[in-house]
Amino acid sequence: MKDSSNQPENPAATAQPVPMMDLKRQYQPLHQELLNALDQVLVSQQFILGEPVAAFEKAAAERLGVAHAIGCSSGTDALWLALAAAEIGPGHAVVTTPFSFFASTSAILRAGATPLLADIEPTTFNLNPVAVEAILNGPQGASIKAILPVHLFGQCADWIAYDHIAKQHNLKLIEDAAQAWGADYQGVKAGALGDAAAFSFYPTKNLSAAGDAGMVTTNSDEVAERARMLRQHGMRRRYHHDEVGWNTRMDGLQGAILSVKLRYIDTWNQLRRTVAKRYHALFHAAGLVEAGPYPIHGIVLPQEVRGTHHVWHQYVIRTTRRDELRAFLTERKIGSEIYYPVPLHLQAALKSLGYSEGSFPEAERAAREVLALPIFPELREDEQQTVVSAIAEFLS
Ligand SMILES: Cc1ncc(COP(=O)(O)O)c(C=O)c1O
């Protein structure tokens, strides 16, 4: 029967929900394959490292074109392990970005080194090499031992610039590749660019475990050997401790799951690229796009820099009315997220670094303007249309 009440339709009440991410859609087709892989581990009872992890490490290293992959218990631990294995510690300073997840900086502190922050580029949100050079040429330059760029949102940092800077100043390069499985920079995969790299397999990452897991990659035999030793309490021989390491081993069930998902990750990343391209087209067709880097009345879209292969861990737009837009989307049951609302230099826990409001204007502005929209390989076109229509309605 037709509604004859003449009430105008409330779009918020009738909206089709769009999740920020839906891992169940990934699990469904893999259900049996994953159960079989888990069963093999349960039958073998190899729960810590062992064959399931070794098999994943081997396959992962081959995929990335890197000599060594060392599985560990999280991306945070992988960052610490990469730094410690590269012999970065007390007395050393490491330059990184204020616009990242907390672990990019806290891992430097955990390694006993001092984080120095430099501002970001407004279009990619990645660490700006020009800002890094300014610090290197300043009074703290002599203490700097490494740079830790983050391949934020799935796009590699400006590696030609970092390679050049590292050679010039004799520095190590540690990649935070937590969000960038499968990304590349001029044909070289994230994880194979620096002296060492850290990956996270946290469930929301492009390549994800069923819990916490991470990995260090490196082309250096020495760094790999140290990372393997440090992830097991500094043991080279059982119960002989050469250094104070930590327990940061990957467990066998995660290794088995990751080996299965490794077979699909290239396809998933390709689908993410398709989703990103479709957002671009839909936003342009709706006439909402501004040239950027900064928004005025509309939105600025994320860019893929020439020479990089972006894997779209996140699709992050900029708008001056970010908080209002997010509330509007939430009312319509459309997922969104803010990565990151507070830059690291303004975090209470990092007060002792001595930065304040105004220290990194680009990172602070980004923190006010960014909004990550739903993106995952299985996101449907009609769901994307719902997202774009809602944003068009908000901006109209
Ligand atoms: C850029 C970045 N670095 C480090 C991490 C830490 O990874 P994990 O959560 O696996 O410890 C994450 C993920 O949360 C991240 O996004």
The ligand as a Gaussian input file, in Angstrom:
#p B3LYP/6-31G(d) Opt

LIG

0 1
 C       51.884000       3.583000       9.860000
 C       51.772000       2.512000      10.909000
 N       52.872000       2.167000      11.590000
 C       52.844000       1.203000      12.521000
 C       51.674000       0.526000      12.818000
 C       51.679000      -0.475000      13.931000
 O       51.248000      -1.727000      13.540000
 P       50.544000      -2.723000      14.589000
 O       49.195000      -2.196000      14.889000
 O       50.524000      -4.026000      13.852000
 O       51.413000      -2.782000      15.791000
 C       50.509000       0.843000      12.096000
 C       49.235000       0.114000      12.289000
 O       48.492000       0.198000      13.192000
 C       50.550000       1.872000      11.141000
 O       49.462000       2.224000      10.464000

